Amino acid sequence: MYRTHNCGELRENHIGSAVTLAGWVQTVRKFGSITFVDLRDRYGITQLVFSEQLNGLLDASPLGREFVIQVKGTVLERSNKNAKIPTGNIEISVAEFSIMNSAKTPPFTIEEDTDGGDELRMKYRYLDLRRPTLKRNMELRYKVNRSVRNYLDGQGFWDIETPFLIRSTPEGARDFVVPSRMNEGQFYALPQSPQTFKQLLMVSGYDRYYQIVKCFRDEDLRADRQPEFTQIDCEMCFVEQEDILNTFEGLFKHVFNDVKGIELTEAFPRMTFADAMWQYGNDKPDIRFEMKIQNAKATGQVFCKALEGSDFKVFNEAESVLMIAVPGCWEYTRKQLDELTEWVKRPQIGMSGVVNIKCNIDGTFKSSVDKFFNEEKLKDIADFCGAKAGALILILAGAETRTRKAMSELRLEMGNRLGLRNPAIYRPLWVIDFPLFEYDEESNRWMARHHPFTSPKPEQIPLMDDMSRYGEINANAYDMVLNGTEIGGGSIRIFQRDLQEKMFAALGMSKEEAQDKFGFLMGAFEYGAPPHGGLALGFDRLCALLGGQESIRDFIAFPKNNAGRDVMLDAPSDIDAAQKKELGLKP
């Protein structure tokens, strides 16, 4: 028997017991004739005591960090107790030990705060996973997985697998493709999601389906993206939007209570896409704090009277003038205001500057545009913004799309600076009533805002016959947002062949192309397809948010780097000439 107990198990009630432990050496501390060793496994750390009699053996066979050892000994009460660890009241008096495997000196310290950089830790990911931080993340991921499955099982959902080798489709991100040896010159694609398969399962009568499934997208990466990621994928028959929102709001609340012990009692607020864009500048608003955007001028129309008749060209010539009132910042120094100006000038923000108005606590105003706006007009602007005494009003002006995006980023930046984006506070909401289409200037055609299987709002289906009104159509779609991050989205699906054909045509797809790419789905709709809809939640992202972190990378056991490479396996890599020949590829 390698061990009778694990390294996180022993307590004071075990004192006097003979035990056998096995694990990894965390630290070795020698004090004269006594040596202390911290032994670690997945469950925790236990202190070992090697007496004078064993020190000679340790001198002959010294222990190093990450050695795998087995010890036998007796549990004793620890004299210098350590309240920071569960086993801190006991220690093991070692009677005998054996080195099961030695270890090279690790390239970085395997501790809570390591000295290893990202690339180094990813190269030796099997060592990084030994660190307590990563262990907690993997444990959290497991608990979320288990909690999701338990909830969905209780709601009557079946876990049904769908294929990974499928056909490439023309919509969405780029596909990862796999050459077929048995069908030379042809390729499979890895699924970006199980979208069409889950719809086919609805046609098959499996009215509550789910998977916690791998998906693949060949797109540019960042901290919250990976080329392969996991989503909680669900679909339901004979449901309307309200049924789906209630079901998955219940899932979300269950997971938070089960995994984090946080009880979310209130119904999630709902916000239209239009309101989110007007008030927060994006479709995934962070509602942990107010500081809503005030539209003083938008699409050339002036809403704040103080702007009318001014001589300030920056506002007069701008398509959009947007404002936020930042509470408690009226004492910002010139240096701090200059820093904000430089911040908005960064290429990723793209503005030429920011106008500021200080709402002094004595009721007076001081601004960077005093030359153009008198005290009365500055007060009108403050009233328009709802700015109280002590606030700092920040104003951006320019082209509509760029200015709205910049103000959204500036609002979040000020939230960060004021400590208003506390990761321990959770504020979920639903964003609804998205546009069905968005126009792509580059390709000069309409694109699906979500995907081509999303249904229009029922009352707007007649507008599908008039291309000039595509911009008016709302999708029967919804996103779940948490703390300014989209963690999931879904829609009620199209389930009639004629409507699906209209959708494909609206996206510029010929009948022949639609039949070639999606004939199997439209054919299925002719055999009694029920109304259905669903939702997919980003599993990795949900775990990261529950763990209080922004990046999903440390919640995936073996992630890729920002270039999409597995630096541990050195993948992707070339294949040999024989393999290429088998696949019909050029050498």
C-alpha positions in Angstrom: 0.0 0.0 0.0 1.5 3.3 -1.1 -0.5 5.4 1.4 -3.0 5.0 4.2 -4.0 8.7 4.1 -3.5 11.7 1.9 -1.6 14.8 2.8 -4.6 16.9 3.6 -6.5 14.4 5.7 -4.8 14.0 9.1 -6.1 15.9 12.2 -5.6 15.8 16.0 -7.9 12.8 16.3 -5.3 10.8 14.3 -2.6 11.5 17.0 -0.8 8.3 17.9 -1.8 6.5 14.6 0.7 4.8 12.4 0.3 6.1 8.9 1.9 5.9 5.5 2.0 9.0 3.2 3.2 9.5 -0.3 3.6 12.7 -2.3 5.9 15.4 -3.6 8.5 17.3 -1.5 7.5 20.9 -1.3 10.3 22.2 1.0 13.2 20.8 3.0 14.4 22.7 6.2 17.3 21.4 8.2 17.7 22.6 11.8 20.8 20.9 13.3 20.1 17.2 13.8 16.4 17.5 12.8 15.0 17.9 9.3 11.5 19.2 8.5 9.9 18.3 5.1 6.6 19.6 3.8 5.0 16.8 1.8 2.4 17.8 -0.8 -0.3 16.0 -2.8 -3.5 17.1 -4.4 -5.3 17.3 -1.1 -2.8 19.4 0.9 0.4 19.6 2.8 1.7 17.6 5.9 4.8 18.4 7.8 7.2 15.5 8.3 9.9 15.3 11.0 13.1 13.4 10.3 14.9 12.7 13.6 18.7 12.5 14.2 18.7 8.8 13.5 17.4 9.4 9.9 19.6 12.4 9.1 22.5 10.2 8.2 20.3 8.5 5.6 19.2 11.9 4.4 22.8 13.0 4.0 23.4 9.9 1.9 20.3 10.3 -0.1 19.3 14.0 0.1 15.8 15.1 -0.7 15.2 17.8 -3.3 12.1 19.8 -4.3 9.5 17.7 -6.2 11.1 14.4 -5.2 8.4 11.7 -5.0 8.7 9.9 -1.6 6.9 7.5 0.7 7.1 7.8 4.4 5.9 5.7 7.3 5.6 7.1 10.8 3.4 8.2 13.7 1.1 11.2 13.9 2.2 13.6 16.7 0.8 16.9 18.0 2.7 19.7 16.5 4.4 22.1 18.9 4.5 25.1 16.6 1.1 24.9 15.1 0.3 26.4 11.7 -3.3 27.8 11.5 -2.9 28.5 7.8 -3.2 24.9 6.7 -5.8 22.3 7.8 -3.1 19.8 8.9 -1.3 22.5 10.9 -1.9 21.0 14.3 -0.1 17.7 13.6 3.1 16.4 12.1 4.5 13.0 11.2 7.4 11.5 13.1 9.1 9.6 10.3 10.2 6.0 11.1 11.3 5.1 7.5 11.2 6.6 4.1 11.9 5.7 0.5 12.6 7.8 -2.6 10.2 6.6 -5.3 11.5 9.0 -7.9 14.0 11.9 -7.8 13.4 15.2 -9.7 15.5 17.8 -11.5 15.3 21.3 -10.1 12.1 22.8 -11.5 12.5 25.7 -13.9 10.3 27.9 -11.6 9.1 27.7 -8.0 6.0 25.6 -7.6 4.3 27.8 -5.1 1.3 30.1 -4.8 3.3 33.1 -6.2 5.7 31.7 -8.7 8.7 33.3 -10.4 7.9 31.7 -13.8 6.6 33.7 -16.7 3.6 32.6 -18.8 5.5 31.0 -21.6 7.8 29.1 -19.2 4.9 27.8 -17.1 3.0 26.8 -20.2 6.0 24.8 -21.5 6.1 22.9 -18.2 2.3 22.9 -17.7 2.5 19.6 -15.9 4.6 21.4 -13.2 2.4 24.5 -13.2 -0.6 22.4 -12.5 1.0 21.3 -9.2 0.7 24.9 -7.9 -2.1 25.6 -5.4 -3.5 28.3 -7.6 -4.0 26.0 -10.6 -5.2 23.2 -8.4 -8.0 25.4 -7.0 -8.9 26.5 -10.5 -9.2 22.9 -11.7 -11.2 22.0 -8.6 -13.6 24.9 -9.3 -13.9 23.8 -12.9 -14.9 20.3 -11.8 -17.4 21.6 -9.3 -19.1 23.8 -11.9 -19.2 20.9 -14.3 -20.8 18.7 -11.7 -23.3 21.3 -10.6 -24.4 22.1 -14.2 -24.9 18.4 -14.9 -26.9 17.9 -11.7 -29.2 20.8 -12.4 -29.9 19.9 -16.0 -30.5 16.2 -15.1 -33.0 17.4 -12.6 -34.7 19.4 -15.4 -35.1 16.4 -17.6 -32.2 17.1 -20.1 -30.3 14.3 -21.7 -26.5 14.5 -22.4 -26.2 13.5 -26.1 -22.9 13.6 -28.0 -22.6 15.0 -31.5 -19.8 14.6 -34.1 -16.4 16.4 -34.1 -15.8 15.7 -37.8 -18.4 17.6 -39.8 -18.8 19.7 -42.9 -17.4 23.2 -43.2 -20.1 25.9 -43.4 -19.8 29.5 -44.8 -21.0 31.4 -41.8 -19.2 32.4 -38.5 -15.5 32.3 -37.8 -12.9 30.4 -39.8 -13.1 26.6 -39.5 -10.3 24.3 -38.5 -10.2 21.7 -41.3 -9.0 18.1 -41.3 -8.0 16.4 -44.6 -9.7 13.0 -45.3 -7.3 10.2 -46.2 -10.2 8.0 -47.6 -11.7 10.9 -49.6 -8.6 12.5 -51.2 -8.9 16.3 -51.7 -11.8 16.6 -49.3 -11.9 17.9 -45.8 -13.8 17.7 -42.6 -14.2 20.7 -40.3 -14.1 20.8 -36.6 -17.4 22.2 -35.2 -17.6 25.8 -34.1 -20.6 24.6 -32.1 -23.1 21.7 -32.3 -25.7 24.1 -33.7 -27.2 22.1 -36.6 -27.0 18.8 -34.7 -28.9 20.1 -31.7 -31.6 21.4 -34.0 -31.8 18.0 -35.7 -32.1 16.4 -32.2 -35.2 18.6 -31.7 -36.6 17.3 -35.0 -35.9 13.8 -33.7 -38.0 14.5 -30.6 -35.3 14.7 -28.0 -36.9 17.7 -26.5 -34.3 18.6 -23.8 -30.7 18.1 -24.9 -27.4 19.3 -23.5 -23.6 18.8 -23.8 -20.6 20.2 -22.1 -18.8 20.2 -25.3 -15.5 21.2 -27.0 -15.9 23.8 -29.8 -13.2 25.0 -32.3 -12.8 28.4 -33.9 -9.8 29.6 -35.9 -9.7 33.2 -34.9 -7.3 35.7 -33.4 -6.7 35.0 -29.7 -6.7 37.0 -26.5 -6.9 36.3 -22.8 -10.5 35.1 -22.9 -10.2 33.2 -26.2 -8.7 29.8 -27.1 -8.8 28.0 -30.4 -10.6 25.1 -28.6 -12.9 26.0 -25.8 -15.8 24.4 -23.9 -19.4 25.5 -23.8 -22.6 24.4 -22.0 -24.7 23.7 -25.1 -28.5 23.3 -24.6 -31.7 23.1 -26.7 -35.4 22.7 -25.9 -38.6 22.0 -27.9 -42.0 23.7 -27.6 -40.6 26.7 -25.8 -40.7 30.5 -26.1 -38.0 32.9 -25.1 -39.4 33.3 -21.6 -39.2 29.5 -21.0 -35.5 29.5 -21.9 -34.6 32.6 -19.9 -36.3 31.1 -16.8 -34.6 27.7 -17.2 -31.1 29.0 -17.5 -31.5 31.8 -15.0 -32.3 28.9 -12.7 -29.2 27.1 -13.8 -27.0 30.1 -13.2 -28.5 30.6 -9.7 -28.1 26.9 -8.9 -24.4 27.0 -9.9 -23.6 30.1 -7.8 -25.3 28.7 -4.8 -23.9 25.2 -5.1 -20.3 26.2 -6.0 -19.8 29.6 -4.4 -22.4 29.6 -1.6 -23.9 32.8 -3.1 -27.6 33.0 -3.2 -28.9 35.2 -6.1 -32.5 35.7 -5.1 -33.6 38.5 -7.4 -34.7 38.0 -11.0 -32.0 39.0 -13.5 -32.7 42.4 -15.0 -33.4 42.6 -18.7 -32.1 45.3 -21.0 -32.7 45.7 -24.7 -29.8 45.9 -27.1 -30.7 49.5 -27.9 -30.7 50.6 -24.3 -27.4 48.8 -23.7 -25.8 50.6 -26.6 -27.2 54.0 -25.7 -26.5 53.8 -21.9 -23.3 51.8 -21.8 -21.9 51.9 -25.3 -21.7 48.1 -25.7 -24.0 45.1 -25.7 -22.5 43.5 -22.6 -22.8 46.3 -20.0 -21.1 46.1 -16.6 -24.0 47.1 -14.2 -21.9 46.8 -11.0 -21.8 50.6 -11.2 -23.9 53.4 -12.7 -22.0 56.1 -14.6 -24.3 55.7 -17.6 -23.5 57.4 -20.9 -25.5 60.5 -21.6 -26.0 61.2 -25.3 -25.7 65.0 -25.7 -25.6 64.6 -29.5 -26.1 61.5 -31.5 -26.3 60.9 -35.3 -26.2 64.7 -35.6 -29.2 65.3 -33.4 -28.6 67.6 -30.4 -30.3 66.5 -27.1 -28.4 68.9 -24.7 -29.5 72.5 -25.2 -26.3 73.9 -23.8 -24.6 72.6 -27.0 -26.9 74.7 -29.3 -25.4 77.9 -30.6 -21.9 77.4 -29.2 -18.7 78.4 -31.0 -17.0 75.1 -30.0 -16.2 73.4 -33.4 -15.3 70.1 -31.8 -18.9 69.6 -30.6 -20.5 71.4 -33.6 -18.8 69.3 -36.2 -19.0 66.0 -34.4 -21.6 63.4 -35.3 -21.8 62.3 -31.6 -21.1 64.0 -28.3 -21.2 61.6 -25.3 -20.8 62.3 -21.6 -20.3 60.5 -18.3 -20.4 61.9 -14.8 -17.7 60.4 -12.6 -18.6 60.8 -8.9 -16.0 62.1 -6.4 -13.3 63.1 -9.0 -13.7 66.9 -9.0 -10.3 67.2 -7.4 -8.5 65.5 -10.3 -5.2 67.3 -10.8 -3.9 68.7 -14.1 -1.5 65.8 -14.2 -4.4 63.2 -13.8 -6.4 65.0 -16.5 -3.5 65.0 -18.9 -3.1 61.2 -18.2 -6.7 60.7 -19.2 -6.2 62.7 -22.4 -3.2 60.5 -23.3 -5.3 57.4 -22.4 -8.0 58.3 -24.9 -5.4 59.1 -27.6 -4.0 55.6 -27.5 -4.5 53.8 -30.9 -6.9 51.2 -29.4 -9.2 54.0 -28.2 -8.6 56.4 -31.1 -9.8 59.8 -29.8 -8.1 63.2 -30.2 -8.8 64.2 -26.6 -11.3 64.5 -23.8 -13.2 67.5 -22.5 -13.6 67.8 -18.7 -15.9 69.7 -16.4 -15.3 69.8 -12.7 -18.5 70.1 -10.6 -17.0 71.8 -7.5 -18.5 71.1 -4.1 -19.3 74.8 -3.7 -21.7 74.6 -6.7 -19.3 76.3 -9.2 -17.8 74.8 -12.3 -14.4 74.7 -13.9 -13.8 73.2 -17.3 -11.3 72.8 -20.1 -13.8 74.6 -22.4 -14.5 77.7 -20.2 -13.8 79.9 -23.3 -16.8 78.5 -25.1 -19.3 77.6 -22.3 -20.2 80.0 -19.5 -21.1 79.0 -15.9 -24.8 78.8 -16.8 -24.2 76.5 -19.8 -21.8 74.3 -17.7 -24.6 73.9 -15.1 -27.0 72.9 -17.9 -24.5 70.3 -19.0 -24.2 69.0 -15.4 -27.9 68.9 -15.0 -28.2 67.0 -18.3 -25.7 64.5 -17.0 -27.3 64.2 -13.6 -23.9 65.2 -12.2 -23.8 66.0 -8.5 -21.4 68.3 -6.7 -18.0 66.6 -6.5 -18.3 64.9 -9.9 -16.0 65.1 -12.9 -17.8 65.2 -16.3 -15.8 63.6 -19.1 -16.9 64.3 -22.7 -15.9 62.6 -26.0 -16.9 63.9 -29.5 -16.5 62.5 -32.9 -17.8 59.8 -35.3 -20.7 57.9 -33.8 -19.3 54.3 -33.8 -15.8 55.2 -32.7 -17.0 57.7 -30.1 -19.5 55.3 -28.5 -16.9 52.5 -28.3 -14.3 54.9 -26.8 -16.8 56.2 -24.2 -17.6 52.6 -23.3 -13.9 51.9 -22.7 -13.5 55.2 -20.8 -16.4 54.4 -18.5 -14.9 51.0 -17.7 -11.5 52.6 -17.1 -12.9 55.0 -14.6 -14.8 52.1 -13.0 -11.4 50.4 -12.6 -9.7 53.5 -11.2 -12.4 54.0 -8.6 -12.5 50.3 -7.6 -16.1 49.9 -8.8 -15.4 46.6 -10.7 -15.0 44.3 -7.7 -14.6 40.7 -9.0 -16.2 39.5 -5.8 -19.5 41.2 -6.7 -21.7 39.6 -9.3 -24.3 41.4 -11.4 -25.9 39.3 -14.1 -28.5 40.4 -16.6 -30.1 39.4 -19.9 -29.7 41.5 -23.0 -32.6 41.0 -25.4 -34.0 42.3 -28.7 -30.9 42.2 -30.8 -31.0 43.2 -34.4 -31.4 40.2 -36.6 -29.0 41.6 -39.3 -26.0 43.9 -39.4 -24.7 45.4 -42.6 -21.1 44.8 -43.6 -19.7 47.7 -45.6 -16.7 45.7 -46.6 -18.5 42.9 -48.3 -21.5 45.1 -49.1 -24.1 42.7 -47.8 -26.3 41.9 -44.8 -24.8 39.5 -42.2 -26.5 37.5 -39.4 -25.9 39.2 -36.1 -26.0 35.8 -34.3 -26.2 33.0 -36.8 -28.4 32.2 -39.8 -30.7 29.9 -37.8 -31.9 32.6 -35.5 -35.6 33.4 -35.9 -36.9 37.0 -36.3 -39.5 38.2 -33.8 -42.7 36.5 -34.8 -44.5 39.8 -35.5 -41.6 41.0 -37.8 -41.4 37.9 -40.0 -43.3 39.7 -42.8 -40.5 42.2 -43.0 -38.2 39.4 -44.3 -39.9 40.0 -47.7 -38.5 43.6 -47.9 -34.7 44.1 -48.0 -35.1 47.8 -47.3 -36.5 47.0 -43.9 -33.9 44.4 -42.8 -32.4 46.9 -40.4 -35.7 47.1 -38.5 -36.0 43.4 -37.7 -35.2 42.2 -34.2 -34.0 38.7 -33.5 -35.7 36.4 -31.1 -32.3 36.2 -29.4 -30.8 36.9 -25.9 -27.4 37.1 -24.3 -26.5 36.4 -20.6 -24.0 39.0 -19.4 -22.1 38.9 -16.1 -20.0 41.8 -14.9 -19.5 43.3 -18.4 -18.7 39.9 -20.0 -20.9 38.0 -22.3 -21.0 34.4 -20.9 -23.6 33.0 -23.1 -26.2 33.6 -25.8 -28.9 31.9 -27.7 -32.1 32.3 -29.7 -35.4 30.8 -30.7 -34.6 29.0 -34.0 -36.1 29.0 -37.4 -38.0 25.7 -37.8 -39.8 26.2 -41.1 -38.1 25.5 -44.4 -39.5 28.5 -46.2 -38.4 31.0 -43.5 -35.0 29.4 -43.4 -34.7 29.8 -47.2 -35.6 33.5 -46.8 -32.9 33.9 -44.2 -30.2 32.3 -46.4 -31.3 34.5 -49.4 -31.1 37.6 -47.2 -27.5 36.7 -46.4 -26.7 36.5 -50.1 -26.7 32.8 -50.4 -28.0 31.3 -53.6 -30.6 28.5 -53.5 -28.0 26.1 -54.8 -25.5 27.1 -52.2 -28.0 26.9 -49.4 -29.1 23.4 -50.6 -25.5 22.3 -50.9 -24.5 23.5 -47.4 -27.7 23.1 -45.4 -29.9 20.8 -47.4 -29.9 18.2 -44.7 -31.3 20.7 -42.2 -34.0 22.2 -44.5 -35.0 18.7 -45.5 -35.4 17.8 -41.9 -37.8 20.8 -41.4 -40.2 19.1 -43.9 -40.7 16.2 -41.5 -42.5 17.8 -38.6 -39.9 20.1 -37.0 -41.2 21.5 -33.7 -40.6 25.1 -32.5 -37.4 25.1 -30.5 -34.6 27.3 -29.1 -31.6 27.1 -26.9 -28.6 28.7 -25.4 -24.9 28.1 -25.1 -22.8 29.3 -22.1 -19.1 29.8 -22.2 -18.0 27.2 -19.7 -14.3 28.3 -19.5 -15.3 32.0 -19.1 -17.9 31.2 -16.4 -15.3 29.3 -14.4 -12.9 32.2 -14.7 -15.5 34.7 -13.5 -16.4 32.5 -10.6 -12.7 32.3 -9.8 -12.5 36.1 -9.8 -10.2 36.2 -12.8 -10.4 37.7 -16.3 -8.4 35.1 -18.3 -9.8 31.7 -19.1 -6.3 30.3 -19.7 -5.6 29.3 -16.1 -9.0 27.4 -15.9 -8.0 25.1 -18.8 -5.6 22.2 -18.0 -3.6 22.5 -21.1 -4.3 25.8 -23.0 -2.7 27.3 -26.0 -0.7 30.6 -26.0 -1.7 33.8 -27.8 -0.3 32.5 -31.0 -2.5 29.4 -30.8 0.5 27.2 -30.0 0.8 24.4 -27.4 4.4 25.2 -26.3 4.5 22.1 -24.2 3.8 19.7 -27.1 5.3 22.1 -29.7 2.1 22.0 -31.7 1.0 22.6 -34.4 3.9 20.9 -36.2 4.9 19.6 -39.6 4.0 16.1 -40.6 6.3 13.8 -42.5 6.2 13.3 -46.2 4.6 9.8 -46.0 1.6 11.3 -44.1 1.3 14.1 -46.6 1.3 11.7 -49.4 -1.4 9.5 -47.7 -3.6 12.6 -47.4 -3.1 13.8 -50.9 -1.2 16.9 -49.7 1.8 18.6 -51.4 5.1 17.5 -49.8 
